[in-house]
């Protein structure tokens, strides 16, 4: 099944305000970057080109184009 394009899409955040998808993505990446800078997480690109995020608490996530998937 093909997934519809998220280009130009808005998402709703906790306070109910609409946020542009690219703005939300940049905010999330900035927050993840802070975790990495603080030594609370590590991230790297896998051999398949995906970005894997490992938290020091043990959780592992794959960062997709429009999603985050927990794998461990």
PDB file of N, CA, C and O in Angstrom:
ATOM      1  N   UNK A   1       0.848  -1.180   0.000  1.00  0.00           N
ATOM      2  CA  UNK A   1       0.000   0.000   0.000  1.00  0.00           C
ATOM      3  C   UNK A   1       0.889   1.236   0.000  1.00  0.00           C
ATOM      4  O   UNK A   1       1.813   1.337   0.807  1.00  0.00           O
ATOM      5  N   UNK A   2       0.624   2.145  -0.870  1.00  0.00           N
ATOM      6  CA  UNK A   2       1.407   3.384  -0.964  1.00  0.00           C
ATOM      7  C   UNK A   2       0.999   4.334   0.140  1.00  0.00           C
ATOM      8  O   UNK A   2      -0.174   4.423   0.504  1.00  0.00           O
ATOM      9  N   UNK A   3       1.970   5.033   0.663  1.00  0.00           N
ATOM     10  CA  UNK A   3       1.711   6.022   1.696  1.00  0.00           C
ATOM     11  C   UNK A   3       1.562   7.382   1.042  1.00  0.00           C
ATOM     12  O   UNK A   3       2.314   7.720   0.128  1.00  0.00           O
ATOM     13  N   UNK A   4       0.600   8.160   1.503  1.00  0.00           N
ATOM     14  CA  UNK A   4       0.405   9.484   0.929  1.00  0.00           C
ATOM     15  C   UNK A   4       1.547  10.404   1.344  1.00  0.00           C
ATOM     16  O   UNK A   4       2.159  10.211   2.394  1.00  0.00           O
ATOM     17  N   UNK A   5       1.820  11.374   0.542  1.00  0.00           N
ATOM     18  CA  UNK A   5       2.901  12.318   0.798  1.00  0.00           C
ATOM     19  C   UNK A   5       2.549  13.216   1.969  1.00  0.00           C
ATOM     20  O   UNK A   5       1.407  13.648   2.125  1.00  0.00           O
ATOM     21  N   UNK A   6       3.566  13.490   2.794  1.00  0.00           N
ATOM     22  CA  UNK A   6       3.365  14.391   3.927  1.00  0.00           C
ATOM     23  C   UNK A   6       3.799  15.810   3.587  1.00  0.00           C
ATOM     24  O   UNK A   6       3.777  16.685   4.452  1.00  0.00           O
ATOM     25  N   UNK A   7       4.187  16.049   2.355  1.00  0.00           N
ATOM     26  CA  UNK A   7       4.645  17.369   1.950  1.00  0.00           C
ATOM     27  C   UNK A   7       3.545  18.392   2.173  1.00  0.00           C
ATOM     28  O   UNK A   7       2.414  18.224   1.716  1.00  0.00           O
ATOM     29  N   UNK A   8       3.894  19.446   2.877  1.00  0.00           N
ATOM     30  CA  UNK A   8       2.933  20.515   3.133  1.00  0.00           C
ATOM     31  C   UNK A   8       1.942  20.199   4.233  1.00  0.00           C
ATOM     32  O   UNK A   8       1.036  20.989   4.501  1.00  0.00           O
ATOM     33  N   UNK A   9       2.104  19.049   4.873  1.00  0.00           N
ATOM     34  CA  UNK A   9       1.158  18.647   5.912  1.00  0.00           C
ATOM     35  C   UNK A   9       1.410  19.418   7.191  1.00  0.00           C
ATOM     36  O   UNK A   9       2.517  19.897   7.437  1.00  0.00           O
ATOM     37  N   UNK A  10       0.377  19.531   7.995  1.00  0.00           N
ATOM     38  CA  UNK A  10       0.489  20.092   9.330  1.00  0.00           C
ATOM     39  C   UNK A  10       0.218  18.978  10.321  1.00  0.00           C
ATOM     40  O   UNK A  10      -0.499  18.028  10.008  1.00  0.00           O
ATOM     41  N   UNK A  11       0.785  19.086  11.513  1.00  0.00           N
ATOM     42  CA  UNK A  11       0.474  18.156  12.579  1.00  0.00           C
ATOM     43  C   UNK A  11      -0.028  18.941  13.765  1.00  0.00           C
ATOM     44  O   UNK A  11       0.228  20.140  13.881  1.00  0.00           O
ATOM     45  N   UNK A  12      -0.743  18.265  14.647  1.00  0.00           N
ATOM     46  CA  UNK A  12      -1.226  18.907  15.858  1.00  0.00           C
ATOM     47  C   UNK A  12      -0.285  18.540  17.000  1.00  0.00           C
ATOM     48  O   UNK A  12       0.049  17.368  17.178  1.00  0.00           O
ATOM     49  N   UNK A  13       0.139  19.526  17.766  1.00  0.00           N
ATOM     50  CA  UNK A  13       0.966  19.256  18.922  1.00  0.00           C
ATOM     51  C   UNK A  13       0.121  19.356  20.176  1.00  0.00           C
ATOM     52  O   UNK A  13      -1.058  19.699  20.099  1.00  0.00           O
ATOM     53  N   UNK A  14       0.700  19.063  21.321  1.00  0.00           N
ATOM     54  CA  UNK A  14      -0.045  18.910  22.567  1.00  0.00           C
ATOM     55  C   UNK A  14      -0.963  20.084  22.887  1.00  0.00           C
ATOM     56  O   UNK A  14      -2.057  19.871  23.408  1.00  0.00           O
ATOM     57  N   UNK A  15      -0.560  21.292  22.600  1.00  0.00           N
ATOM     58  CA  UNK A  15      -1.406  22.440  22.953  1.00  0.00           C
ATOM     59  C   UNK A  15      -2.452  22.755  21.889  1.00  0.00           C
ATOM     60  O   UNK A  15      -3.179  23.741  22.006  1.00  0.00           O
ATOM     61  N   UNK A  16      -2.531  21.922  20.852  1.00  0.00           N
ATOM     62  CA  UNK A  16      -3.556  22.088  19.841  1.00  0.00           C
ATOM     63  C   UNK A  16      -3.179  22.978  18.677  1.00  0.00           C
ATOM     64  O   UNK A  16      -3.975  23.136  17.751  1.00  0.00           O
ATOM     65  N   UNK A  17      -1.981  23.572  18.691  1.00  0.00           N
ATOM     66  CA  UNK A  17      -1.564  24.450  17.600  1.00  0.00           C
ATOM     67  C   UNK A  17      -1.041  23.622  16.433  1.00  0.00           C
ATOM     68  O   UNK A  17      -0.341  22.630  16.637  1.00  0.00           O
ATOM     69  N   UNK A  18      -1.372  24.020  15.229  1.00  0.00           N
ATOM     70  CA  UNK A  18      -0.877  23.336  14.040  1.00  0.00           C
ATOM     71  C   UNK A  18       0.581  23.726  13.819  1.00  0.00           C
ATOM     72  O   UNK A  18       0.946  24.894  13.952  1.00  0.00           O
ATOM     73  N   UNK A  19       1.410  22.740  13.479  1.00  0.00           N
ATOM     74  CA  UNK A  19       2.825  22.974  13.234  1.00  0.00           C
ATOM     75  C   UNK A  19       3.169  22.352  11.891  1.00  0.00           C
ATOM     76  O   UNK A  19       2.763  21.225  11.605  1.00  0.00           O
ATOM     77  N   UNK A  20       3.903  23.067  11.077  1.00  0.00           N
ATOM     78  CA  UNK A  20       4.362  22.560   9.797  1.00  0.00           C
ATOM     79  C   UNK A  20       5.222  21.320  10.039  1.00  0.00           C
ATOM     80  O   UNK A  20       6.003  21.285  10.989  1.00  0.00           O
ATOM     81  N   UNK A  21       5.085  20.316   9.195  1.00  0.00           N
ATOM     82  CA  UNK A  21       5.808  19.061   9.356  1.00  0.00           C
ATOM     83  C   UNK A  21       7.314  19.270   9.395  1.00  0.00           C
ATOM     84  O   UNK A  21       7.991  18.662  10.223  1.00  0.00           O
ATOM     85  N   UNK A  22       7.852  20.105   8.529  1.00  0.00           N
ATOM     86  CA  UNK A  22       9.301  20.345   8.519  1.00  0.00           C
ATOM     87  C   UNK A  22       9.754  21.053   9.791  1.00  0.00           C
ATOM     88  O   UNK A  22      10.840  20.772  10.297  1.00  0.00           O
ATOM     89  N   UNK A  23       8.941  21.965  10.312  1.00  0.00           N
ATOM     90  CA  UNK A  23       9.272  22.637  11.560  1.00  0.00           C
ATOM     91  C   UNK A  23       9.273  21.635  12.710  1.00  0.00           C
ATOM     92  O   UNK A  23      10.167  21.663  13.557  1.00  0.00           O
ATOM     93  N   UNK A  24       8.287  20.759  12.744  1.00  0.00           N
ATOM     94  CA  UNK A  24       8.220  19.738  13.785  1.00  0.00           C
ATOM     95  C   UNK A  24       9.420  18.809  13.697  1.00  0.00           C
ATOM     96  O   UNK A  24      10.013  18.454  14.716  1.00  0.00           O
ATOM     97  N   UNK A  25       9.778  18.415  12.481  1.00  0.00           N
ATOM     98  CA  UNK A  25      10.914  17.521  12.285  1.00  0.00           C
ATOM     99  C   UNK A  25      12.203  18.178  12.781  1.00  0.00           C
ATOM    100  O   UNK A  25      13.013  17.526  13.440  1.00  0.00           O
ATOM    101  N   UNK A  26      12.398  19.446  12.475  1.00  0.00           N
ATOM    102  CA  UNK A  26      13.623  20.122  12.915  1.00  0.00           C
ATOM    103  C   UNK A  26      13.650  20.274  14.432  1.00  0.00           C
ATOM    104  O   UNK A  26      14.721  20.200  15.036  1.00  0.00           O
ATOM    105  N   UNK A  27      12.495  20.484  15.058  1.00  0.00           N
ATOM    106  CA  UNK A  27      12.440  20.578  16.521  1.00  0.00           C
ATOM    107  C   UNK A  27      12.797  19.239  17.161  1.00  0.00           C
ATOM    108  O   UNK A  27      13.533  19.188  18.147  1.00  0.00           O
ATOM    109  N   UNK A  28      12.276  18.168  16.598  1.00  0.00           N
ATOM    110  CA  UNK A  28      12.552  16.832  17.130  1.00  0.00           C
ATOM    111  C   UNK A  28      14.032  16.500  16.978  1.00  0.00           C
ATOM    112  O   UNK A  28      14.655  15.999  17.915  1.00  0.00           O
ATOM    113  N   UNK A  29      14.599  16.775  15.804  1.00  0.00           N
ATOM    114  CA  UNK A  29      16.019  16.506  15.598  1.00  0.00           C
ATOM    115  C   UNK A  29      16.889  17.341  16.528  1.00  0.00           C
ATOM    116  O   UNK A  29      17.925  16.867  16.994  1.00  0.00           O
ATOM    117  N   UNK A  30      16.483  18.575  16.803  1.00  0.00           N
ATOM    118  CA  UNK A  30      17.232  19.423  17.740  1.00  0.00           C
ATOM    119  C   UNK A  30      17.184  18.829  19.144  1.00  0.00           C
ATOM    120  O   UNK A  30      18.193  18.822  19.849  1.00  0.00           O
ATOM    121  N   UNK A  31      16.023  18.334  19.552  1.00  0.00           N
ATOM    122  CA  UNK A  31      15.891  17.728  20.880  1.00  0.00           C
ATOM    123  C   UNK A  31      16.727  16.452  20.978  1.00  0.00           C
ATOM    124  O   UNK A  31      17.364  16.207  22.002  1.00  0.00           O
ATOM    125  N   UNK A  32      16.729  15.642  19.921  1.00  0.00           N
ATOM    126  CA  UNK A  32      17.558  14.441  19.912  1.00  0.00           C
ATOM    127  C   UNK A  32      19.032  14.826  19.957  1.00  0.00           C
ATOM    128  O   UNK A  32      19.821  14.191  20.656  1.00  0.00           O
ATOM    129  N   UNK A  33      19.403  15.863  19.215  1.00  0.00           N
ATOM    130  CA  UNK A  33      20.777  16.349  19.240  1.00  0.00           C
ATOM    131  C   UNK A  33      21.211  16.764  20.640  1.00  0.00           C
ATOM    132  O   UNK A  33      22.359  16.538  21.024  1.00  0.00           O
ATOM    133  N   UNK A  34      20.310  17.365  21.404  1.00  0.00           N
ATOM    134  CA  UNK A  34      20.618  17.746  22.779  1.00  0.00           C
ATOM    135  C   UNK A  34      20.870  16.512  23.636  1.00  0.00           C
ATOM    136  O   UNK A  34      21.783  16.506  24.462  1.00  0.00           O
ATOM    137  N   UNK A  35      20.061  15.459  23.446  1.00  0.00           N
ATOM    138  CA  UNK A  35      20.283  14.212  24.186  1.00  0.00           C
ATOM    139  C   UNK A  35      21.672  13.653  23.890  1.00  0.00           C
ATOM    140  O   UNK A  35      22.376  13.197  24.791  1.00  0.00           O
ATOM    141  N   UNK A  36      22.053  13.696  22.617  1.00  0.00           N
ATOM    142  CA  UNK A  36      23.374  13.203  22.212  1.00  0.00           C
ATOM    143  C   UNK A  36      24.466  14.075  22.827  1.00  0.00           C
ATOM    144  O   UNK A  36      25.434  13.555  23.382  1.00  0.00           O
ATOM    145  N   UNK A  37      24.317  15.391  22.734  1.00  0.00           N
ATOM    146  CA  UNK A  37      25.310  16.313  23.292  1.00  0.00           C
ATOM    147  C   UNK A  37      25.488  16.133  24.800  1.00  0.00           C
ATOM    148  O   UNK A  37      26.589  16.303  25.323  1.00  0.00           O
ATOM    149  N   UNK A  38      24.402  15.790  25.494  1.00  0.00           N
ATOM    150  CA  UNK A  38      24.435  15.613  26.945  1.00  0.00           C
ATOM    151  C   UNK A  38      24.905  14.217  27.346  1.00  0.00           C
ATOM    152  O   UNK A  38      24.985  13.911  28.536  1.00  0.00           O
ATOM    153  N   UNK A  39      25.214  13.375  26.372  1.00  0.00           N
ATOM    154  CA  UNK A  39      25.687  12.019  26.662  1.00  0.00           C
ATOM    155  C   UNK A  39      24.591  11.047  27.047  1.00  0.00           C
ATOM    156  O   UNK A  39      24.874   9.974  27.580  1.00  0.00           O
ATOM    157  N   UNK A  40      23.344  11.406  26.784  1.00  0.00           N
ATOM    158  CA  UNK A  40      22.213  10.546  27.131  1.00  0.00           C
ATOM    159  C   UNK A  40      21.805   9.623  25.995  1.00  0.00           C
ATOM    160  O   UNK A  40      20.946   8.759  26.174  1.00  0.00           O
ATOM    161  N   UNK A  41      22.413   9.798  24.828  1.00  0.00           N
ATOM    162  CA  UNK A  41      22.074   8.989  23.663  1.00  0.00           C
ATOM    163  C   UNK A  41      23.219   9.024  22.665  1.00  0.00           C
ATOM    164  O   UNK A  41      24.085   9.897  22.711  1.00  0.00           O
ATOM    165  N   UNK A  42      23.199   8.055  21.763  1.00  0.00           N
ATOM    166  CA  UNK A  42      24.131   8.019  20.637  1.00  0.00           C
ATOM    167  C   UNK A  42      23.312   7.769  19.389  1.00  0.00           C
ATOM    168  O   UNK A  42      22.295   7.078  19.437  1.00  0.00           O
ATOM    169  N   UNK A  43      23.754   8.331  18.262  1.00  0.00           N
ATOM    170  CA  UNK A  43      23.083   8.018  17.003  1.00  0.00           C
ATOM    171  C   UNK A  43      24.105   7.817  15.919  1.00  0.00           C
ATOM    172  O   UNK A  43      25.196   8.386  15.949  1.00  0.00           O
ATOM    173  N   UNK A  44      23.729   6.989  14.952  1.00  0.00           N
ATOM    174  CA  UNK A  44      24.613   6.721  13.823  1.00  0.00           C
ATOM    175  C   UNK A  44      23.779   6.224  12.645  1.00  0.00           C
ATOM    176  O   UNK A  44      22.635   5.796  12.801  1.00  0.00           O
ATOM    177  N   UNK A  45      24.381   6.295  11.479  1.00  0.00           N
ATOM    178  CA  UNK A  45      23.724   5.796  10.272  1.00  0.00           C
ATOM    179  C   UNK A  45      24.105   4.334  10.102  1.00  0.00           C
ATOM    180  O   UNK A  45      25.283   3.983  10.173  1.00  0.00           O
ATOM    181  N   UNK A  46      23.111   3.480   9.878  1.00  0.00           N
ATOM    182  CA  UNK A  46      23.354   2.055   9.710  1.00  0.00           C
ATOM    183  C   UNK A  46      23.850   1.771   8.296  1.00  0.00           C
ATOM    184  O   UNK A  46      23.887   2.664   7.450  1.00  0.00           O
ATOM    185  N   UNK A  47      24.228   0.528   8.050  1.00  0.00           N
ATOM    186  CA  UNK A  47      24.676   0.119   6.725  1.00  0.00           C
ATOM    187  C   UNK A  47      23.602   0.266   5.671  1.00  0.00           C
ATOM    188  O   UNK A  47      23.910   0.380   4.485  1.00  0.00           O
ATOM    189  N   UNK A  48      22.335   0.267   6.087  1.00  0.00           N
ATOM    190  CA  UNK A  48      21.226   0.426   5.143  1.00  0.00           C
ATOM    191  C   UNK A  48      20.824   1.881   4.959  1.00  0.00           C
ATOM    192  O   UNK A  48      19.904   2.187   4.201  1.00  0.00           O
ATOM    193  N   UNK A  49      21.531   2.797   5.669  1.00  0.00           N
ATOM    194  CA  UNK A  49      21.250   4.219   5.515  1.00  0.00           C
ATOM    195  C   UNK A  49      20.264   4.782   6.511  1.00  0.00           C
ATOM    196  O   UNK A  49      19.987   5.982   6.489  1.00  0.00           O
ATOM    197  N   UNK A  50      19.721   3.942   7.391  1.00  0.00           N
ATOM    198  CA  UNK A  50      18.789   4.437   8.399  1.00  0.00           C
ATOM    199  C   UNK A  50      19.561   5.082   9.545  1.00  0.00           C
ATOM    200  O   UNK A  50      20.732   4.774   9.768  1.00  0.00           O
ATOM    201  N   UNK A  51      18.902   5.970  10.262  1.00  0.00           N
ATOM    202  CA  UNK A  51      19.519   6.579  11.434  1.00  0.00           C
ATOM    203  C   UNK A  51      18.995   5.845  12.657  1.00  0.00           C
ATOM    204  O   UNK A  51      17.787   5.767  12.881  1.00  0.00           O
ATOM    205  N   UNK A  52      19.925   5.305  13.448  1.00  0.00           N
ATOM    206  CA  UNK A  52      19.576   4.572  14.651  1.00  0.00           C
ATOM    207  C   UNK A  52      19.935   5.412  15.863  1.00  0.00           C
ATOM    208  O   UNK A  52      21.034   5.962  15.944  1.00  0.00           O
ATOM    209  N   UNK A  53      19.012   5.510  16.798  1.00  0.00           N
ATOM    210  CA  UNK A  53      19.204   6.264  18.027  1.00  0.00           C
ATOM    211  C   UNK A  53      19.189   5.285  19.189  1.00  0.00           C
ATOM    212  O   UNK A  53      18.238   4.518  19.343  1.00  0.00           O
ATOM    213  N   UNK A  54      20.240   5.304  20.013  1.00  0.00           N
ATOM    214  CA  UNK A  54      20.336   4.440  21.189  1.00  0.00           C
ATOM    215  C   UNK A  54      20.410   5.316  22.426  1.00  0.00           C
ATOM    216  O   UNK A  54      21.329   6.122  22.569  1.00  0.00           O
ATOM    217  N   UNK A  55      19.436   5.159  23.325  1.00  0.00           N
ATOM    218  CA  UNK A  55      19.450   5.885  24.585  1.00  0.00           C
ATOM    219  C   UNK A  55      20.283   5.102  25.596  1.00  0.00           C
ATOM    220  O   UNK A  55      20.349   3.875  25.523  1.00  0.00           O
ATOM    221  N   UNK A  56      20.920   5.795  26.536  1.00  0.00           N
ATOM    222  CA  UNK A  56      21.738   5.107  27.531  1.00  0.00           C
ATOM    223  C   UNK A  56      20.899   4.192  28.408  1.00  0.00           C
ATOM    224  O   UNK A  56      21.439   3.283  29.039  1.00  0.00           O
ATOM    225  N   UNK A  57      19.597   4.410  28.461  1.00  0.00           N
ATOM    226  CA  UNK A  57      18.707   3.560  29.247  1.00  0.00           C
ATOM    227  C   UNK A  57      18.389   2.244  28.531  1.00  0.00           C
ATOM    228  O   UNK A  57      17.732   1.371  29.098  1.00  0.00           O
ATOM    229  N   UNK A  58      18.861   2.101  27.266  1.00  0.00           N
ATOM    230  CA  UNK A  58      18.713   0.838  26.565  1.00  0.00           C
ATOM    231  C   UNK A  58      17.761   0.827  25.381  1.00  0.00           C
ATOM    232  O   UNK A  58      17.828  -0.085  24.558  1.00  0.00           O
ATOM    233  N   UNK A  59      16.890   1.798  25.270  1.00  0.00           N
ATOM    234  CA  UNK A  59      15.957   1.829  24.151  1.00  0.00           C
ATOM    235  C   UNK A  59      16.691   2.127  22.851  1.00  0.00           C
ATOM    236  O   UNK A  59      17.657   2.891  22.830  1.00  0.00           O
ATOM    237  N   UNK A  60      16.218   1.511  21.758  1.00  0.00           N
ATOM    238  CA  UNK A  60      16.793   1.729  20.433  1.00  0.00           C
ATOM    239  C   UNK A  60      15.653   2.115  19.493  1.00  0.00           C
ATOM    240  O   UNK A  60      14.600   1.477  19.482  1.00  0.00           O
ATOM    241  N   UNK A  61      15.877   3.163  18.708  1.00  0.00           N
ATOM    242  CA  UNK A  61      14.876   3.664  17.769  1.00  0.00           C
ATOM    243  C   UNK A  61      15.486   3.820  16.394  1.00  0.00           C
ATOM    244  O   UNK A  61      16.680   4.089  16.261  1.00  0.00           O
ATOM    245  N   UNK A  62      14.667   3.652  15.373  1.00  0.00           N
ATOM    246  CA  UNK A  62      15.062   3.961  13.998  1.00  0.00           C
ATOM    247  C   UNK A  62      14.280   5.209  13.606  1.00  0.00           C
ATOM    248  O   UNK A  62      13.055   5.251  13.721  1.00  0.00           O
ATOM    249  N   UNK A  63      15.009   6.230  13.138  1.00  0.00           N
ATOM    250  CA  UNK A  63      14.380   7.490  12.747  1.00  0.00           C
ATOM    251  C   UNK A  63      14.077   7.439  11.262  1.00  0.00           C
ATOM    252  O   UNK A  63      14.986   7.418  10.432  1.00  0.00           O
ATOM    253  N   UNK A  64      12.798   7.419  10.935  1.00  0.00           N
ATOM    254  CA  UNK A  64      12.374   7.411   9.545  1.00  0.00           C
ATOM    255  C   UNK A  64      12.127   8.821   9.039  1.00  0.00           C
ATOM    256  O   UNK A  64      12.293   9.797   9.771  1.00  0.00           O
ATOM    257  N   UNK A  65      11.735   8.913   7.803  1.00  0.00           N
ATOM    258  CA  UNK A  65      11.471  10.215   7.184  1.00  0.00           C
ATOM    259  C   UNK A  65      10.333  10.939   7.896  1.00  0.00           C
ATOM    260  O   UNK A  65      10.416  12.145   8.130  1.00  0.00           O
ATOM    261  N   UNK A  66       9.267  10.210   8.243  1.00  0.00           N
ATOM    262  CA  UNK A  66       8.117  10.827   8.927  1.00  0.00           C
ATOM    263  C   UNK A  66       7.678  10.021  10.142  1.00  0.00           C
ATOM    264  O   UNK A  66       6.546  10.166  10.603  1.00  0.00           O
ATOM    265  N   UNK A  67       8.567   9.165  10.670  1.00  0.00           N
ATOM    266  CA  UNK A  67       8.194   8.352  11.815  1.00  0.00           C
ATOM    267  C   UNK A  67       9.422   7.981  12.648  1.00  0.00           C
ATOM    268  O   UNK A  67      10.562   8.089  12.197  1.00  0.00           O
ATOM    269  N   UNK A  68       9.153   7.546  13.861  1.00  0.00           N
ATOM    270  CA  UNK A  68      10.185   7.008  14.745  1.00  0.00           C
ATOM    271  C   UNK A  68       9.671   5.650  15.196  1.00  0.00           C
ATOM    272  O   UNK A  68       8.547   5.538  15.686  1.00  0.00           O
ATOM    273  N   UNK A  69      10.501   4.606  15.030  1.00  0.00           N
ATOM    274  CA  UNK A  69      10.096   3.255  15.378  1.00  0.00           C
ATOM    275  C   UNK A  69      10.998   2.713  16.467  1.00  0.00           C
ATOM    276  O   UNK A  69      12.221   2.720  16.333  1.00  0.00           O
ATOM    277  N   UNK A  70      10.394   2.246  17.541  1.00  0.00           N
ATOM    278  CA  UNK A  70      11.190   1.625  18.603  1.00  0.00           C
ATOM    279  C   UNK A  70      11.463   0.182  18.200  1.00  0.00           C
ATOM    280  O   UNK A  70      10.544  -0.562  17.855  1.00  0.00           O
ATOM    281  N   UNK A  71      12.732  -0.205  18.246  1.00  0.00           N
ATOM    282  CA  UNK A  71      13.100  -1.573  17.849  1.00  0.00           C
ATOM    283  C   UNK A  71      13.627  -2.384  19.020  1.00  0.00           C
ATOM    284  O   UNK A  71      13.728  -3.606  18.909  1.00  0.00           O
ATOM    285  N   UNK A  72      13.959  -1.769  20.108  1.00  0.00           N
ATOM    286  CA  UNK A  72      14.414  -2.504  21.304  1.00  0.00           C
ATOM    287  C   UNK A  72      14.233  -1.653  22.543  1.00  0.00           C
ATOM    288  O   UNK A  72      14.556  -2.092  23.646  1.00  0.00           O
TER     289      UNK A  72
END
